Amino acid sequence: MKLEKIGGNDFEKLILHAAKMLNLEKKAVDALNVFPVPDGDTGTNLYMTLLAAVEETIKTDATSLGAKVEAAARGSLMGARGNSGVILSQLFRGFARALAGLEAATPRDLALALEEAAKTAYKAVLRPVEGTMLTVARETAKMARHNTLDEDVISFSRTVLAYAEEVLQQTTNMLPALREAGVVDAGGAGLVVAARGAVEALTNWPELDEISPDDLLQEDRNGTVSAPIKGIVRQAIEFRYCTEFLLIGEGLNTEEIRASLMEYGDSLLVVGDNSTVKVHIHSNHPGLVLEECLKRGALTKVQINNMDEQNRQAANTPIKPLGVVAVVSGDGLTDIFTSLGVDLVIEG
């Protein structure tokens, strides 16, 4: 089977299956989370962000690829969770910008969109760090640009995914925290897991099952052994509170907002447009952050998490010396083995 282009309805199926795969693997991705703060929520944050993108994509009446991806970008911004979720929203933003106005996309179009996605995400981060999901996105996009002669979306996507998995493995040696823990970057892993779900959907296109966001909410199994990894230890956290919210107003300027918040912490991300801005920051004074932004508009979806407490819980969770893996066929057997406490259930 050869697929020369993908359209809006195709994209809707792909993003649904990407979310399904990430849902299955999110706890395993959570367990990889050691950078920038080992708070054990990267997989969950990425999944919730992707689910918001899925829901917005399905809601739109437009059928073109450009319109569907724009809806995904809008949904991911509104529903972005955590540092990784905001970065994912910016990957969608760049992807949408490159595909704007297109009914369907060829492999070359997709390669250009991946490149724009990586550029947009890098621009959103105040101090980009290599060895993270940013690196995975950028290096994969570079490779994709060298494979634009491939006229089959399926083979192109397989090649790009295989390279993304290679880059992900390299992240272990790019960051001291990852090297010490012996893991790959959690954000990069989540990105690759979602991509794998989309590519597997392409590969099985004729037999693709129909799924909906409701199915994603109901399905919450461990895709891999989710016991804490060796290397997660109790750490001193300089900025304790992960603070994020949406700022709604008129004439909002992301550069001005970013400059006004830099003194309050790190991991600062300020993205959006002149009416809706997503803010994410790690700070010891979340109240001051909120007060500063209240000068510019109204706040919604405010969330403040104590990362020191999250780190304490992750560090105190015992590591399992042994995991049990079961290969089963069908949802019924999967549910039975999961209820019995099996760590990894593989459907096959």
C-alpha angles and dihedrals in degrees: 000000000000124000114194097181142009122219136195097281089048090053090051090057092046096051090047091055091043088056091046091055093046090050090056092048103034096102091051089051089048088057091057093057109120102128136101087353124355095232097134101231109100096105093047092047092050092048094050090048092049091047090055088052091050093051093050091046092054093046095059117094093208116103104195119106092237092054094046093051091046088054090050090051091050093047094047091052093050092046101035113143124196131337093303093048093054090050090050089052089055092050086056090046093056092043090053093048091055094046097042112138096011122129091198139355135231123208088266091054090049092049091053090047092052089052093051090046092056092046092050093049093049091051091053094058116081095209110015114207122207118231093049136099087283090064092047091051096046098045092045090051091051091053092047091055088060092054100054092118089072105101096191116086091203098054090039091054093047091052093048092048092050090053092046089055090052092051090048091057090052093058090077090073096041099069126044092219091055093044092051092050093041095231141118121247112286095217092049090048091053090050092051093046091054091046090050090055091052094047093048088053090054091048092053095038099138093049096039113145118230110244135172137200088263089061090053092053092050096047110077111150131141107259093193138009103297101192113132114273126242111266102043105123136164107282136189108247116207096199110035108189125067101210124188138160146143119260114208120194147105128283093007115178116204094199092054092046091049092051092050093054103042094094093057101067146303140281086059118178122174114176138154139070139289093290106032126036129177115213125194124174141153106226144157090217109048090161091063090049091053093046091051092052094043086068088068104041148309125320126224137169091028113183127176121181128185102231092187089063092045090052091048091053092047093049093048096049108105119242113239112237092205136030129199120221124194128187110205140161122232137016094269095060090040090057092047095051092044091052089052090060101256108166098213126028115187118192110221 
